[in-house]
Structures are given as C-alpha cells and as structure tokens.
Amino acid sequence: MPEPQSTLFFLLLLAVFGALVWWLVVAKQLVFRVLAACLAFVPAMMFGVAAVNKYYDYYQNWNAAISDMTNQGVQAAQVPTVSSRSGDKLGTFLGQTIDAQLAAQQGYTALLIVHGQRSHLTRPVFVFLPPQYFWPGAYHTYRFPVMELLHGFPGNPQDWITVLGVNTLLDHLVKEHRADPAVLVMPAVNGPRGQSLQCLNQYHGPQDDTFMSGDLPRYIARMLRVQQPGVGWGIAGYSEGGFCAANLSLQHPNVYSSAGVLSGYFFPSANQLVDPVREVSPFGGNRTLARLNTPMDLLQSVPSSQVLPQFWLGAGMLDQADVRSAQIFAQLLELRQPNVTLKFVPGGGHTAFTWRALLPPMLQWMTTGLAHDIVVHDQQVARERLAKEHQAKANQSRKPKPPARSSKAPARSPKPGKTAAS
C-alpha cells in the first residue's frame, strides 16, 4: 500500500473520487446517486487530511499513524515475559518482568502513570531506557543522565517515538559514538482533554509547572538508576514544548542544566481550551505572573550571579516568526553565554520535517554535554570529600593530648589520731 505522503496515494484518492463522481452522474436510481455521493465524501476527506499531513510532514508511514492513534507505540506490548536481571526495581516499577537480553539490544520503552504528590496531577509518561541501562560491567552501577522531552500542541508524548523516532535515533547516534546514552522521559504536556496549558501553573487551575519540574523529576530519580535533578538533567521541546523547555529551565536552573528549544516561542500565549473552544489567560490577567513566566523578560532580570542552563536553539528557515524569535533570544543569551548554539533548517517550516532535522545535532549536543558535566561534578564532589577527610585528620592531630597519668600510686594519708612514727 502506498505511504500516506506518497504521490501514488494522492493519485489513488483522486481516482477513487473521480470514479464515484462519475457513478453519481450516470446513476439513474436515486438510491445509487445518494450512495455514490456519500462514498465520494470519504476519499475527499482523506485527501484533505493527507494534504495537511504532507504539509506538516507528520506521519511518514502507516505504522506511525496507527501507533499514534491507538496508543500502541510502546515496546512494552511487544516484549516477551521472562525473568529480568536488571536489578533496578523494574519488576515493581513496570508492574511486569521483561526480557533483559532483548532490552540490552534495543532498549525498553514503557508507559507510566505518574501521580504528582505536590501538583495533585496524574499524567501518562513514556520512558525510554537505552540498551546500556541493562548492560553488565561499568554501566550496571552508572547513573544515567536524563532528557525530559516535551511535545507541542496539539500533540501527544508518543509523537516523540512514532513521529520523530527519538529512541531509535539516539540508539543509532550512540552506536556511532556521536552521542552518549541517556534516559528519555516524555510526559503528556497538556491536560486530559488535549487542551493547551504551556507547562504553567494555572491561575486557580492545574499546576503543570509543579508537576513537570518537581513531581516528575523526583519520581523518575527515585524509581530509576539516573542522576538526581540538577547536573545531568536536561529538557527539550518543540513548538509549545519549546516554550516549556525555555521557561522551565530558567525558572528551575537547579533542576535542569541544559535546554533545547526547537521552533519554540518565548512569550506565553493564551491557553486554548475545549468544551467550549475558547482562549483563557493562564495567569488570570495578572501581568506580574505573566512577566515572571516570560523567558525574554527572565533573561534580563536574572541576577548575574545565578548560573543559567546551557541553551541550544533551532528553527526552520521558512518560518520567519520562529527564526526571529530564536535570533532575539540568542542575542540576549549571548550576554551571558557566548557559545549559544543556533541552527536553522533550510526549506523547513514549523513542521516535523524541521524537528527531524534538528533532533540529531541537539541530541548529540545535550547527551555529550550532560555526560561531561556528570564526570566533572563527580570529580569535584570526590575532591571536596577528600579535602574534608584530610581536614578532619589534620584537626584531629592538632588537638592537645591529655596529660599522662603517673604510674606511681599516691601516698596514703595517715589515719586521724595517728602519727607517722607510731
């Protein structure tokens, strides 16, 4: 069967539509004319959907479309049930055992339901564990860096897998020694009804910021063999997820040390809600809250003593709004980070085509940077611990020693009423 973006598929739809229109014209009985008209609506509708899909370069094959629409884009449904030897709470964490040998070859993707203790939100989260997570030897005790990946609106967390193929791409880059293994965490950014919330703490509403930057990192760090939030944690996103990555990383530099923004924006917009369809301010009209969640303003108000996350920016050349936003944000960043990465995709717009092109260099930059930061941090911690031990020993040696007790027993005093001569 021709793929959804192929010319043959469009020609096939046109041919079917033309045949049904011809039947509608030549049919003499009313029932057949009505039937032909109804059937002609199907290829016409599919042609429109396929045209939108081709424009945004979303689904490149039918497997990706079916997996995305049926929530079957995770490997967990395909893994045989045998004993796992990972020894990292996987039996309890995933609720089932897995084939450790297969996971050591291809990695493992799981769908989790995370309940936020502070935000009181419950969201589905996809987690990809790289093959190295299941390897013996040095990796068996290694705490992996984490990349929190945020999708756009409209969209789903599994789009990172079914549309962009981030898990297979990372595995390929690691095998070519162009990237380092990392755990990928892909949460549902929007509410249960597919509304746009922009990862913000809503005024009298869902506390998405608290979930994304607090509940989720703590849960993942507790359940998996990964770095604690901070050094070794990065965040990235495309479109609305790009705004989330920029805003959350600046709001919480103690949680994220790196941020990747693909076709993102840097001013919060109105939330898009459904039932009924409407736009609502996430801040209840409070301008102060809006400024505190505007990355452009945050960059200019952050104290010079505060360390900023490292940024990687990218956009498609055909979308001038994305290009201009990235250039202005990069210019502000360069006042604090002279080595900001800014990449543009020729011929790319605000589409999956652009994000596929930007993803490999962004993964390479972020995973290698996080792995390097972990090594530097661990060495610094080891030096500080060693210095403290030396200082403790030095302090112990400087303490004055107690006076030595005499071995000669003291003379007993005579009893009352008696003299020494008696």
ZIWOFEN-V970135 format. One record per residue. N is the residue number from 1. RES is the residue in three letters. SS is DSSP state (helix for helix, strand for strand, loop for the rest). Layout:
n = <N N>
res = <RES RES>
ss = <SS SS>
//
This chain:
n = <1 2 3 4 5 6 7 8 9 10 11 12 13 14 15 16 17 18 19 20 21 22 23 24 25 26 27 28 29 30 31 32 33 34 35 36 37 38 39 40 41 42 43 44 45 46 47 48 49 50 51 52 53 54 55 56 57 58 59 60 61 62 63 64 65 66 67 68 69 70 71 72 73 74 75 76 77 78 79 80 81 82 83 84 85 86 87 88 89 90 91 92 93 94 95 96 97 98 99 100 101 102 103 104 105 106 107 108 109 110 111 112 113 114 115 116 117 118 119 120 121 122 123 124 125 126 127 128 129 130 131 132 133 134 135 136 137 138 139 140 141 142 143 144 145 146 147 148 149 150 151 152 153 154 155 156 157 158 159 160 161 162 163 164 165 166 167 168 169 170 171 172 173 174 175 176 177 178 179 180 181 182 183 184 185 186 187 188 189 190 191 192 193 194 195 196 197 198 199 200 201 202 203 204 205 206 207 208 209 210 211 212 213 214 215 216 217 218 219 220 221 222 223 224 225 226 227 228 229 230 231 232 233 234 235 236 237 238 239 240 241 242 243 244 245 246 247 248 249 250 251 252 253 254 255 256 257 258 259 260 261 262 263 264 265 266 267 268 269 270 271 272 273 274 275 276 277 278 279 280 281 282 283 284 285 286 287 288 289 290 291 292 293 294 295 296 297 298 299 300 301 302 303 304 305 306 307 308 309 310 311 312 313 314 315 316 317 318 319 320 321 322 323 324 325 326 327 328 329 330 331 332 333 334 335 336 337 338 339 340 341 342 343 344 345 346 347 348 349 350 351 352 353 354 355 356 357 358 359 360 361 362 363 364 365 366 367 368 369 370 371 372 373 374 375 376 377 378 379 380 381 382 383 384 385 386 387 388 389 390 391 392 393 394 395 396 397 398 399 400 401 402 403 404 405 406 407 408 409 410 411 412 413 414 415 416 417 418 419 420 421 422>
res = <MET PRO GLU PRO GLN SER THR LEU PHE PHE LEU LEU LEU LEU ALA VAL PHE GLY ALA LEU VAL TRP TRP LEU VAL VAL ALA LYS GLN LEU VAL PHE ARG VAL LEU ALA ALA CYS LEU ALA PHE VAL PRO ALA MET MET PHE GLY VAL ALA ALA VAL ASN LYS TYR TYR ASP TYR TYR GLN ASN TRP ASN ALA ALA ILE SER ASP MET THR ASN GLN GLY VAL GLN ALA ALA GLN VAL PRO THR VAL SER SER ARG SER GLY ASP LYS LEU GLY THR PHE LEU GLY GLN THR ILE ASP ALA GLN LEU ALA ALA GLN GLN GLY TYR THR ALA LEU LEU ILE VAL HIS GLY GLN ARG SER HIS LEU THR ARG PRO VAL PHE VAL PHE LEU PRO PRO GLN TYR PHE TRP PRO GLY ALA TYR HIS THR TYR ARG PHE PRO VAL MET GLU LEU LEU HIS GLY PHE PRO GLY ASN PRO GLN ASP TRP ILE THR VAL LEU GLY VAL ASN THR LEU LEU ASP HIS LEU VAL LYS GLU HIS ARG ALA ASP PRO ALA VAL LEU VAL MET PRO ALA VAL ASN GLY PRO ARG GLY GLN SER LEU GLN CYS LEU ASN GLN TYR HIS GLY PRO GLN ASP ASP THR PHE MET SER GLY ASP LEU PRO ARG TYR ILE ALA ARG MET LEU ARG VAL GLN GLN PRO GLY VAL GLY TRP GLY ILE ALA GLY TYR SER GLU GLY GLY PHE CYS ALA ALA ASN LEU SER LEU GLN HIS PRO ASN VAL TYR SER SER ALA GLY VAL LEU SER GLY TYR PHE PHE PRO SER ALA ASN GLN LEU VAL ASP PRO VAL ARG GLU VAL SER PRO PHE GLY GLY ASN ARG THR LEU ALA ARG LEU ASN THR PRO MET ASP LEU LEU GLN SER VAL PRO SER SER GLN VAL LEU PRO GLN PHE TRP LEU GLY ALA GLY MET LEU ASP GLN ALA ASP VAL ARG SER ALA GLN ILE PHE ALA GLN LEU LEU GLU LEU ARG GLN PRO ASN VAL THR LEU LYS PHE VAL PRO GLY GLY GLY HIS THR ALA PHE THR TRP ARG ALA LEU LEU PRO PRO MET LEU GLN TRP MET THR THR GLY LEU ALA HIS ASP ILE VAL VAL HIS ASP GLN GLN VAL ALA ARG GLU ARG LEU ALA LYS GLU HIS GLN ALA LYS ALA ASN GLN SER ARG LYS PRO LYS PRO PRO ALA ARG SER SER LYS ALA PRO ALA ARG SER PRO LYS PRO GLY LYS THR ALA ALA SER>
ss = <loop loop loop loop loop loop helix helix helix helix helix helix helix helix helix helix helix helix helix helix helix helix helix helix helix helix loop loop loop helix helix helix helix helix helix helix helix helix helix helix helix helix helix helix helix helix helix helix helix helix helix helix helix helix helix helix loop loop loop loop loop helix helix helix helix helix helix helix helix helix loop loop loop loop helix helix helix helix loop loop loop loop loop loop loop loop loop loop loop helix helix helix helix helix loop loop loop loop loop helix helix helix helix helix helix helix loop strand strand strand strand strand strand strand strand loop loop loop loop loop loop strand strand strand strand strand strand strand strand loop helix helix helix helix loop loop helix helix helix helix loop loop loop strand strand strand strand strand strand strand loop loop loop loop loop loop loop loop helix helix helix helix loop loop loop helix helix helix helix helix helix helix helix helix helix loop loop loop loop loop loop strand strand strand strand strand strand loop loop loop loop loop loop loop loop loop loop loop loop loop strand loop loop loop loop loop strand helix helix helix helix helix helix helix helix helix helix helix helix helix helix helix helix loop loop strand loop loop loop strand strand strand strand strand strand strand strand strand loop helix helix helix helix helix helix helix helix helix helix helix helix loop loop loop loop strand strand strand strand strand strand strand loop loop loop loop loop loop loop loop strand strand strand loop loop loop loop strand strand strand loop loop loop loop loop loop helix helix helix helix helix helix loop loop helix helix helix helix helix helix helix loop loop loop loop loop loop loop loop strand strand strand strand strand strand strand loop loop loop helix helix helix helix helix helix helix helix helix helix helix helix helix helix loop loop loop loop loop loop loop strand strand strand strand strand loop loop loop loop loop loop helix helix helix helix helix helix helix helix helix helix helix helix helix helix helix helix helix helix helix helix helix helix helix helix helix helix helix helix helix helix helix helix helix helix helix helix helix helix helix helix helix helix helix helix helix helix helix loop loop loop loop loop loop loop loop loop loop loop loop loop loop loop loop loop loop loop loop loop loop loop loop>
//
